[in-house]
Amino acid sequence: MNAKLIAIALLAVTAGVVTLYPAVRPTDAATATPVAIPSVDPSANQSPKVEVAFVLDTTGSMGGLIQAAKEKIWSVASTMAAAQPAPEIRMGLVAYRDRGDAYVTKHVDLSSDLDSVYATLMDFQAQGGGDGPESVNQALNEAVEKLSWSQDKDTYRVVFLVGDAPPHMDYQDDVKWPVSVQRASERGIHVNAIQCGNSSDTTQTWQRIAQAGSGSYFQVEQGGSAVAIVTPYDKRLAKLSAELDETRLYYGSESEKAEKRLKVDATTKLRESASVASQARRAAFNASESGKMNLIGGKELVDDVASGRVDLDAIPAEALPAPMQALSKVEQKAQILGKAKRRANLKKDMQRLAEERADYLRDKVEEAGDAEESLDHGIYRAVRKQAAEAGLVYEAEAPAY
């Protein structure tokens, strides 16, 4: 069977799976393995983008909120993915404490590889602080200036500042928050402020930050007031998600393979450490159109060959996954075909279960009747209003849970 027929067969198997737009980082020319990739018009069929950075206070008083963030980041991603048209989601994180603590700031750059962002978030613990103001100024400045925000005019760019204490305004070498927020506005970045707890000093400053940043201010309980409900569908979704992860086959140069091993390691870490409910939320996101970039990323053999972007026969043997290198071309193509069929069936099952889970959660939240003041709804109200400027429409009345 020739390569053209194989590509057609694979495309038929994966009908209905959305097109991947791989973001391949440059590699060292001395180590890169040449791979024949058909040229693609970069302006064709571009997905809109949502870029969101959480600037998160990680001092000792924020333990409840940090745990809520670990549980709910996938729900936030699914909420943002529910727009029409379906966007590519990139997330980043700036964690901050204060001078004299174990660190002042740590940041994770904006990325569509949410598994890796989440794996880093899992390591954050609430410690330090305790003396009032924190290094909010430095954290906001780094969020605006050091993260890799895109320049696309139609991208929805947003910062969520989350904390319970005001900024130090007495550090002489700080870039003060009005300067950073002004810079954010110039770059089309909305700045929202979420206050945890009820400190009056924080309230005043957070409201001013949100107003200056064309954003929203809202207040939640110290623990975040996030909706956290375990469902009968969680274990099954988590299991299917793990099986879906196993359909990935990465290829390329040694440096590209090494990069993808880090992604696989992040996935393994979250499966071993995250709650079953959190894994179910990840599964629901990965089953969506927007979730494909997180699930697969670039240089993934099954999707690239199935889509027709890459001819398997043109890939050097050393660029393939090690277990495939000794196989014949017929065996390689049969393995890819089997992975593609398995992936399509798993995604179909996950999408069905995710819909049933969403219906179950909507009923439970409606019964409880107290979700309007939750972290989930506060974020969704801000996103729904602000993203319209970038042409994104959110029709749902409530966020994903």
MIMAR-951430 format. One line per 4 residues: number of its first residue (from 0); for each residue z, y, x of C-alpha. Coordinates in Angstrom, 2 decimals, decimal comma, padded with zeros to 5 digits. Example, Ala and Ser with C-alpha at 12.3 -4.5 7.8 and 13.67 -1.06 7.14 Angstrom:
% residues 2
0) 007,80 -004,50 012,30 ~ 007,14 -001,06 013,67
END
This chain:
% residues 401
0) 000,00 000,00 000,00 ~ -000,98 003,33 001,54 ~ 001,32 006,34 001,92 ~ -000,30 008,26 -000,92
4) 000,37 005,48 -003,43 ~ 003,96 005,17 -002,25 ~ 004,53 008,89 -002,69 ~ 003,09 008,75 -006,22
8) 005,33 005,78 -007,08 ~ 008,40 007,50 -005,76 ~ 007,61 010,66 -007,68 ~ 007,31 008,67 -010,87
12) 010,69 007,06 -010,29 ~ 012,41 010,36 -009,77 ~ 010,77 012,25 -012,61 ~ 013,11 014,76 -014,11
16) 015,04 015,35 -010,89 ~ 014,83 018,99 -009,89 ~ 012,92 020,15 -006,81 ~ 014,94 020,60 -003,63
20) 014,67 023,76 -001,58 ~ 016,00 022,64 001,82 ~ 017,70 025,19 004,04 ~ 017,05 023,78 007,52
24) 018,81 025,49 010,37 ~ 016,84 026,15 013,57 ~ 017,29 023,48 016,24 ~ 017,03 023,48 020,02
28) 013,35 023,07 020,83 ~ 014,24 020,78 023,73 ~ 016,03 018,27 021,49 ~ 014,20 018,62 018,19
32) 012,02 015,69 017,08 ~ 008,70 016,88 015,64 ~ 008,29 015,87 012,01 ~ 005,16 016,50 009,99
36) 006,13 018,58 006,97 ~ 003,50 019,99 004,62 ~ 003,45 023,77 004,48 ~ 005,04 025,25 001,36
40) 004,67 028,75 000,00 ~ 008,24 030,12 000,38 ~ 007,71 032,51 -002,51 ~ 006,84 029,76 -004,97
44) 009,41 028,44 -007,46 ~ 012,37 030,13 -005,83 ~ 015,68 029,58 -007,57 ~ 017,88 032,61 -008,20
48) 021,05 032,67 -006,11 ~ 024,73 033,14 -006,81 ~ 026,82 033,97 -003,74 ~ 030,58 034,03 -004,23
52) 033,36 034,56 -001,70 ~ 037,01 034,02 -002,49 ~ 039,37 036,24 -000,48 ~ 042,57 034,27 -000,87
56) 046,15 035,12 000,05 ~ 047,60 031,97 001,67 ~ 051,17 033,17 002,27 ~ 054,17 031,19 001,07
60) 054,31 032,59 -002,46 ~ 050,75 031,47 -003,22 ~ 051,28 027,70 -003,18 ~ 050,56 027,20 -006,87
64) 047,38 029,25 -006,81 ~ 046,09 027,51 -003,69 ~ 046,60 024,13 -005,35 ~ 044,80 025,42 -008,44
68) 041,90 026,56 -006,25 ~ 041,66 023,09 -004,71 ~ 041,53 021,55 -008,16 ~ 039,20 024,06 -009,79
72) 036,57 025,05 -007,23 ~ 034,14 022,52 -008,68 ~ 034,70 023,84 -012,19 ~ 033,96 027,34 -010,92
76) 030,76 026,03 -009,34 ~ 029,75 024,31 -012,59 ~ 030,51 027,47 -014,55 ~ 028,21 029,48 -012,30
80) 025,56 026,74 -012,39 ~ 025,34 026,99 -016,19 ~ 023,15 030,10 -016,01 ~ 019,54 030,27 -017,09
84) 017,58 029,90 -014,93 ~ 019,70 027,45 -012,93 ~ 020,75 029,16 -009,68 ~ 021,42 027,95 -006,18
88) 025,18 028,31 -005,59 ~ 026,56 029,43 -002,23 ~ 030,29 029,75 -001,72 ~ 032,47 031,08 001,07
92) 036,13 031,70 001,73 ~ 038,31 034,18 003,60 ~ 041,95 033,12 003,79 ~ 044,45 035,73 004,88
96) 048,12 036,18 005,70 ~ 049,54 038,97 007,87 ~ 050,05 039,96 011,46 ~ 052,78 037,84 013,01
100) 051,91 034,77 010,90 ~ 050,15 031,67 012,25 ~ 046,85 033,46 011,57 ~ 045,73 036,73 010,08
104) 042,41 035,54 008,66 ~ 040,28 032,41 008,64 ~ 036,87 032,31 007,06 ~ 034,28 029,77 005,95
108) 030,78 031,20 005,74 ~ 028,71 031,21 002,57 ~ 027,01 027,84 002,17 ~ 025,34 025,67 -000,44
112) 027,14 022,72 001,18 ~ 030,17 023,03 -001,06 ~ 031,55 019,70 000,14 ~ 032,16 021,23 003,56
116) 033,64 024,40 002,06 ~ 035,95 022,28 -000,08 ~ 036,96 020,06 002,84 ~ 038,14 023,18 004,68
120) 039,93 024,54 001,61 ~ 041,89 021,29 001,40 ~ 043,49 022,08 004,76 ~ 044,95 025,41 003,67
124) 048,66 025,46 002,90 ~ 050,84 028,32 001,67 ~ 053,04 029,54 004,52 ~ 054,20 032,77 006,13
128) 054,42 036,19 004,52 ~ 057,59 037,07 002,68 ~ 057,72 040,72 003,75 ~ 055,65 042,46 001,09
132) 052,24 043,85 002,05 ~ 049,66 041,50 003,63 ~ 046,45 041,91 005,67 ~ 044,29 042,49 002,60
136) 042,29 045,22 004,36 ~ 041,16 042,97 007,20 ~ 040,32 040,12 004,83 ~ 038,16 042,29 002,57
140) 036,38 043,82 005,54 ~ 035,57 040,42 007,00 ~ 034,37 039,13 003,64 ~ 031,89 042,00 003,39
144) 030,84 042,23 007,03 ~ 031,10 038,74 008,50 ~ 029,82 036,43 005,80 ~ 026,07 035,77 005,69
148) 025,19 037,53 002,43 ~ 021,51 037,34 001,54 ~ 019,36 040,42 001,15 ~ 017,50 039,26 -001,98
152) 017,68 041,94 -004,65 ~ 017,96 039,40 -007,47 ~ 020,96 037,56 -005,99 ~ 024,30 037,87 -007,77
156) 026,79 038,60 -004,98 ~ 030,49 038,65 -005,79 ~ 033,92 038,69 -004,16 ~ 037,08 037,53 -005,89
160) 040,17 038,96 -004,21 ~ 043,13 036,76 -005,15 ~ 046,68 037,66 -004,15 ~ 050,12 038,86 -005,16
164) 050,95 041,58 -002,61 ~ 049,30 044,93 -001,78 ~ 047,57 045,71 001,52 ~ 049,22 047,15 004,60
168) 048,06 050,77 004,70 ~ 050,12 051,53 007,81 ~ 048,01 049,57 010,31 ~ 046,17 052,32 012,20
172) 043,41 050,05 013,52 ~ 042,51 048,59 010,10 ~ 039,35 049,27 008,15 ~ 040,95 050,35 004,89
176) 039,90 048,73 001,64 ~ 038,08 051,81 000,18 ~ 035,66 051,70 003,12 ~ 035,02 047,97 002,74
180) 034,59 048,20 -001,02 ~ 032,16 051,09 -000,61 ~ 030,19 049,01 001,88 ~ 030,20 046,12 -000,60
184) 028,80 048,37 -003,32 ~ 026,02 049,53 -001,01 ~ 025,06 045,90 -000,45 ~ 025,18 044,98 -004,12
188) 028,39 042,95 -003,88 ~ 030,76 043,12 -006,85 ~ 034,45 043,05 -005,94 ~ 036,82 041,58 -008,53
192) 040,60 041,57 -008,16 ~ 042,80 038,77 -009,51 ~ 046,51 039,50 -009,38 ~ 048,97 036,62 -009,26
196) 052,37 037,54 -010,63 ~ 053,47 040,97 -011,83 ~ 054,20 043,22 -008,85 ~ 053,58 046,80 -010,00
200) 052,50 047,86 -006,50 ~ 049,85 045,16 -006,49 ~ 048,72 046,01 -010,01 ~ 047,90 049,59 -009,13
204) 045,98 048,74 -005,98 ~ 044,14 045,75 -007,46 ~ 042,97 047,86 -010,40 ~ 041,68 050,53 -008,04
208) 039,87 047,94 -005,91 ~ 038,17 046,43 -008,97 ~ 037,16 049,83 -010,33 ~ 035,72 050,96 -006,99
212) 033,97 047,60 -006,53 ~ 032,20 047,57 -009,92 ~ 034,30 044,55 -010,71 ~ 036,95 043,28 -013,09
216) 040,71 043,18 -012,75 ~ 042,84 040,56 -014,43 ~ 046,29 039,12 -014,01 ~ 047,41 035,49 -014,04
220) 050,74 033,75 -013,61 ~ 051,89 033,07 -010,07 ~ 050,50 029,53 -010,23 ~ 047,09 030,70 -011,42
224) 047,24 029,61 -015,08 ~ 044,23 027,34 -014,55 ~ 043,22 024,82 -017,21 ~ 043,98 021,38 -015,74
228) 043,41 018,43 -018,07 ~ 042,89 014,80 -017,03 ~ 040,23 013,03 -019,09 ~ 039,35 009,38 -019,82
232) 036,02 009,97 -018,07 ~ 037,36 011,07 -014,68 ~ 037,68 007,70 -012,93 ~ 034,23 006,54 -013,98
236) 032,63 009,82 -012,93 ~ 034,38 009,72 -009,56 ~ 033,15 006,15 -008,99 ~ 029,55 006,97 -009,93
240) 029,69 010,05 -007,71 ~ 030,76 007,95 -004,72 ~ 027,89 005,56 -005,40 ~ 025,48 008,48 -005,62
244) 026,66 009,73 -002,23 ~ 025,67 006,38 -000,74 ~ 022,00 006,89 -001,70 ~ 021,61 009,60 000,96
248) 019,53 008,87 004,08 ~ 019,40 011,66 006,66 ~ 016,76 011,96 009,37 ~ 015,56 014,36 012,07
252) 016,49 015,26 015,62 ~ 019,77 014,15 017,15 ~ 021,28 017,60 016,54 ~ 020,14 017,54 012,89
256) 021,60 014,05 012,41 ~ 024,86 015,20 013,99 ~ 025,01 018,11 011,56 ~ 024,49 015,78 008,62
260) 027,20 013,45 009,90 ~ 029,60 016,38 009,52 ~ 028,48 016,76 005,91 ~ 029,03 013,04 005,28
264) 032,46 013,29 006,94 ~ 033,38 016,16 004,59 ~ 032,34 014,06 001,60 ~ 034,42 011,15 002,86
268) 037,42 013,43 003,34 ~ 037,32 014,77 -000,20 ~ 036,90 011,28 -001,68 ~ 039,98 010,13 000,24
272) 042,14 013,19 -000,41 ~ 041,04 014,96 -003,59 ~ 042,45 014,06 -006,98 ~ 040,38 011,88 -009,29
276) 040,05 014,84 -011,68 ~ 038,71 017,03 -008,87 ~ 036,23 014,33 -007,89 ~ 035,09 014,15 -011,52
280) 034,53 017,92 -011,52 ~ 032,46 017,56 -008,34 ~ 030,46 014,79 -010,02 ~ 029,71 017,02 -013,00
284) 028,50 019,77 -010,66 ~ 026,39 017,40 -008,54 ~ 024,73 016,05 -011,68 ~ 023,54 019,56 -012,59
288) 020,34 021,19 -011,35 ~ 022,31 023,54 -009,12 ~ 024,38 020,70 -007,66 ~ 021,48 018,98 -005,95
292) 021,65 021,26 -002,91 ~ 025,29 020,31 -002,35 ~ 024,69 016,63 -002,94 ~ 021,68 016,28 -000,68
296) 021,08 019,30 001,53 ~ 018,09 019,37 003,88 ~ 016,53 016,59 005,95 ~ 017,26 013,88 003,40
300) 014,71 011,09 003,52 ~ 014,73 009,79 -000,05 ~ 014,23 013,19 -001,66 ~ 011,78 014,51 000,92
304) 009,51 011,46 000,72 ~ 009,85 011,05 -003,05 ~ 008,88 014,69 -003,63 ~ 005,79 014,35 -001,44
308) 006,94 017,06 000,96 ~ 007,08 014,62 003,85 ~ 004,83 011,67 004,69 ~ 006,98 008,75 005,84
312) 004,19 007,52 008,12 ~ 004,27 010,83 010,00 ~ 007,97 010,61 010,89 ~ 008,65 009,25 014,40
316) 010,77 006,10 014,39 ~ 013,53 007,76 016,44 ~ 013,93 010,45 013,76 ~ 014,78 007,90 011,07
320) 018,31 006,67 010,32 ~ 019,26 004,09 012,98 ~ 019,40 001,08 010,58 ~ 015,83 001,79 009,43
324) 014,23 002,10 012,85 ~ 013,73 -001,64 013,36 ~ 012,22 -002,15 009,89 ~ 008,52 -002,35 009,19
328) 006,89 000,50 007,27 ~ 006,69 -001,73 004,21 ~ 010,42 -002,46 004,44 ~ 011,22 001,22 005,01
332) 009,26 002,26 001,96 ~ 010,85 -000,46 -000,15 ~ 014,32 000,74 000,88 ~ 013,47 004,34 000,01
336) 012,03 003,25 -003,33 ~ 015,22 001,32 -004,12 ~ 017,41 004,31 -003,20 ~ 015,29 006,62 -005,34
340) 015,56 004,35 -008,38 ~ 019,29 003,94 -007,89 ~ 019,77 007,71 -007,53 ~ 017,81 008,49 -010,69
344) 019,80 005,95 -012,73 ~ 023,16 007,16 -011,38 ~ 022,37 010,80 -012,11 ~ 021,35 009,90 -015,65
348) 024,65 008,09 -016,24 ~ 026,63 010,93 -014,64 ~ 024,94 013,57 -016,76 ~ 025,77 011,63 -019,92
352) 029,41 011,15 -018,91 ~ 029,71 014,77 -017,80 ~ 028,56 015,91 -021,24 ~ 031,07 013,61 -022,95
356) 033,82 014,87 -020,63 ~ 032,89 018,50 -021,40 ~ 033,09 017,82 -025,16 ~ 036,49 016,16 -024,72
360) 037,81 019,11 -022,72 ~ 036,53 021,69 -025,20 ~ 038,40 019,89 -027,99 ~ 041,61 019,69 -025,96
364) 041,46 023,34 -024,91 ~ 040,81 024,40 -028,50 ~ 043,83 022,39 -029,64 ~ 046,04 024,07 -027,04
368) 044,71 027,49 -027,97 ~ 045,98 029,36 -024,90 ~ 043,04 029,32 -022,49 ~ 041,91 032,93 -022,89
372) 044,36 034,17 -020,27 ~ 043,59 031,41 -017,79 ~ 042,06 031,77 -014,36 ~ 039,01 029,90 -015,64
376) 038,26 032,38 -018,42 ~ 039,00 035,44 -016,29 ~ 036,45 034,38 -013,69 ~ 033,89 033,47 -016,35
380) 034,16 036,81 -018,15 ~ 033,52 038,64 -014,88 ~ 030,61 036,39 -013,88 ~ 028,98 036,51 -017,30
384) 028,97 040,29 -017,38 ~ 028,01 041,01 -013,78 ~ 025,39 038,30 -013,24 ~ 023,22 039,78 -015,99
388) 022,22 042,48 -013,51 ~ 020,54 039,75 -011,43 ~ 018,74 038,32 -014,47 ~ 021,10 035,38 -015,00
392) 022,06 034,58 -018,58 ~ 025,23 032,65 -019,45 ~ 025,09 031,56 -023,07 ~ 028,23 029,40 -023,24
396) 031,29 030,95 -024,83 ~ 033,67 029,24 -022,40 ~ 033,62 028,14 -018,75 ~ 033,40 024,62 -017,42
400) 036,77 022,91 -016,99
END
